[in-house]
Amino acid sequence: MTQAPLLLIGGAGAIGRQTAQFLRATHPEVPLLIGGRDLAKADAAAAEIGNAQGVRLDLTAPGLGLGQRSISAVVIFYMDHTLAALRFAQERGVPFLSISTGIFEIAPEIAAYMHQPHAAPIVLGYEWLVGATTLPALAAANAFGRVQGITIGALVDEQDAGGPAVAADFAHFAQLLPAAFTRRDGAYIWRAGEEARTTFRAVDGTLVDATGFSSIDVVGLATATNAPNVQFNLAMGVSSSRRRGEPKSTEIILELSGEDHAGQPLRTRQAVVHRGGAAPLTGLGVAMLLERLTGLDGQPPTPAGLYFPYQLLEPTIYFARLAQSGGLVLPLEVL
């Protein structure tokens, strides 16, 4: 059976290209549509990717301006305040994945799902780097009988700021949400001002200044583990690899505390690192989600529903693909 193309809206950007590369490596036969407002840019990216076509999209037009062209899934790499891409996916009954919405702006997507729960699978893909935090954290949680706390520290190298769409998303978050959504003692609170400022140690032990960040990882991990304390802190600066004179990398520090299965105190600390920066980790998660949603992984396509990435990605396969792409999960000394 011929596979209808996957539509990558904003696919000419850095994360879109990384996603396409991962898909090409495992599914060279699957056609891709690289959609955007700039047809020349989309065409250039499609020519580079191979078995792809650039298309000009108009989010204000019926069917995004695609007419009756068949699509097997839709992913959007920038914030779509109109929800045009989501409505298009629901109308076509195909999977939808977005990675740029903030935790404070999920209500429109939830409402769209609630009104058409059987139309299509929808993935809230705005976990930090699309599963790179939640999957390792949940794997680490298996050693615990009771998880008391999860603290996440994401270090973004200042040379790894991403493209214009990423910069626009972060500026949007900073303007609208200066406080950090956090779970503390079983209740959800907002950390603001001095309370949101903190520090954590990078992979090489360097103490970095950080600020609380409202990532949907907090909600997902708190619900999945029932941990009463979950927080996410974000730092921008020099990554550990660059301090060693090597190229930039991205780092995620995961610290878990609680009790083991025998009721004894337990603390763990590990890092997820990718020497290519944030884009390869994000692209890997998006590619694997598209494979799972459409059945390209050899399993039945994902049924209609509302999902976090970690609910769809199989950990063993994810970690194998992560290592294959140059990513690492490193055990760290508990401080």
Secondary structure in CASP SS format (residue, H / E / C, confidence):
PFRMAT SS
TARGET T0000
AUTHOR 0000-0000-0000
METHOD secondary structure of the structure
MODEL  1
M C 1.00
T C 1.00
Q C 1.00
A C 1.00
P C 1.00
L E 1.00
L E 1.00
L E 1.00
I E 1.00
G C 1.00
G C 1.00
A C 1.00
G C 1.00
A H 1.00
I H 1.00
G H 1.00
R H 1.00
Q H 1.00
T H 1.00
A H 1.00
Q H 1.00
F H 1.00
L H 1.00
R H 1.00
A H 1.00
T H 1.00
H C 1.00
P C 1.00
E C 1.00
V C 1.00
P C 1.00
L E 1.00
L E 1.00
I E 1.00
G E 1.00
G E 1.00
R C 1.00
D C 1.00
L H 1.00
A H 1.00
K H 1.00
A H 1.00
D H 1.00
A H 1.00
A H 1.00
A H 1.00
A H 1.00
E H 1.00
I H 1.00
G C 1.00
N C 1.00
A E 1.00
Q E 1.00
G E 1.00
V E 1.00
R E 1.00
L C 1.00
D C 1.00
L C 1.00
T C 1.00
A C 1.00
P H 1.00
G H 1.00
L H 1.00
G H 1.00
L C 1.00
G C 1.00
Q C 1.00
R C 1.00
S C 1.00
I C 1.00
S C 1.00
A E 1.00
V E 1.00
V E 1.00
I E 1.00
F C 1.00
Y C 1.00
M C 1.00
D C 1.00
H C 1.00
T C 1.00
L C 1.00
A H 1.00
A H 1.00
L H 1.00
R H 1.00
F H 1.00
A H 1.00
Q H 1.00
E H 1.00
R H 1.00
G C 1.00
V C 1.00
P C 1.00
F E 1.00
L E 1.00
S E 1.00
I C 1.00
S C 1.00
T C 1.00
G C 1.00
I H 1.00
F H 1.00
E H 1.00
I C 1.00
A H 1.00
P H 1.00
E H 1.00
I H 1.00
A H 1.00
A H 1.00
Y H 1.00
M H 1.00
H H 1.00
Q C 1.00
P C 1.00
H C 1.00
A C 1.00
A C 1.00
P E 1.00
I E 1.00
V E 1.00
L E 1.00
G C 1.00
Y C 1.00
E C 1.00
W C 1.00
L C 1.00
V C 1.00
G C 1.00
A C 1.00
T C 1.00
T H 1.00
L H 1.00
P H 1.00
A H 1.00
L H 1.00
A H 1.00
A H 1.00
A H 1.00
N C 1.00
A C 1.00
F E 1.00
G E 1.00
R E 1.00
V E 1.00
Q E 1.00
G E 1.00
I E 1.00
T E 1.00
I E 1.00
G E 1.00
A E 1.00
L E 1.00
V E 1.00
D E 1.00
E C 1.00
Q C 1.00
D C 1.00
A C 1.00
G C 1.00
G C 1.00
P H 1.00
A H 1.00
V H 1.00
A H 1.00
A H 1.00
D H 1.00
F H 1.00
A H 1.00
H H 1.00
F H 1.00
A H 1.00
Q H 1.00
L H 1.00
L C 1.00
P C 1.00
A C 1.00
A E 1.00
F E 1.00
T E 1.00
R E 1.00
R E 1.00
D C 1.00
G C 1.00
A E 1.00
Y E 1.00
I E 1.00
W E 1.00
R E 1.00
A C 1.00
G H 1.00
E H 1.00
E H 1.00
A H 1.00
R E 1.00
T E 1.00
T E 1.00
F E 1.00
R E 1.00
A C 1.00
V C 1.00
D C 1.00
G C 1.00
T C 1.00
L E 1.00
V E 1.00
D E 1.00
A E 1.00
T E 1.00
G E 1.00
F C 1.00
S C 1.00
S C 1.00
I C 1.00
D H 1.00
V H 1.00
V H 1.00
G H 1.00
L H 1.00
A H 1.00
T H 1.00
A H 1.00
T H 1.00
N C 1.00
A C 1.00
P C 1.00
N E 1.00
V E 1.00
Q E 1.00
F E 1.00
N E 1.00
L E 1.00
A E 1.00
M E 1.00
G E 1.00
V C 1.00
S C 1.00
S H 1.00
S H 1.00
R H 1.00
R H 1.00
R C 1.00
G C 1.00
E C 1.00
P C 1.00
K C 1.00
S C 1.00
T E 1.00
E E 1.00
I E 1.00
I E 1.00
L E 1.00
E E 1.00
L E 1.00
S E 1.00
G E 1.00
E E 1.00
D E 1.00
H C 1.00
A C 1.00
G C 1.00
Q C 1.00
P E 1.00
L E 1.00
R E 1.00
T E 1.00
R E 1.00
Q E 1.00
A E 1.00
V E 1.00
V E 1.00
H E 1.00
R C 1.00
G C 1.00
G C 1.00
A H 1.00
A H 1.00
P H 1.00
L H 1.00
T H 1.00
G H 1.00
L H 1.00
G H 1.00
V H 1.00
A H 1.00
M H 1.00
L H 1.00
L H 1.00
E H 1.00
R H 1.00
L H 1.00
T H 1.00
G C 1.00
L C 1.00
D C 1.00
G C 1.00
Q C 1.00
P C 1.00
P C 1.00
T C 1.00
P C 1.00
A C 1.00
G E 1.00
L E 1.00
Y E 1.00
F C 1.00
P H 1.00
Y H 1.00
Q H 1.00
L C 1.00
L C 1.00
E C 1.00
P H 1.00
T H 1.00
I H 1.00
Y H 1.00
F H 1.00
A H 1.00
R H 1.00
L H 1.00
A H 1.00
Q H 1.00
S C 1.00
G C 1.00
G E 1.00
L E 1.00
V E 1.00
L E 1.00
P E 1.00
L C 1.00
E C 1.00
V C 1.00
L C 1.00
END
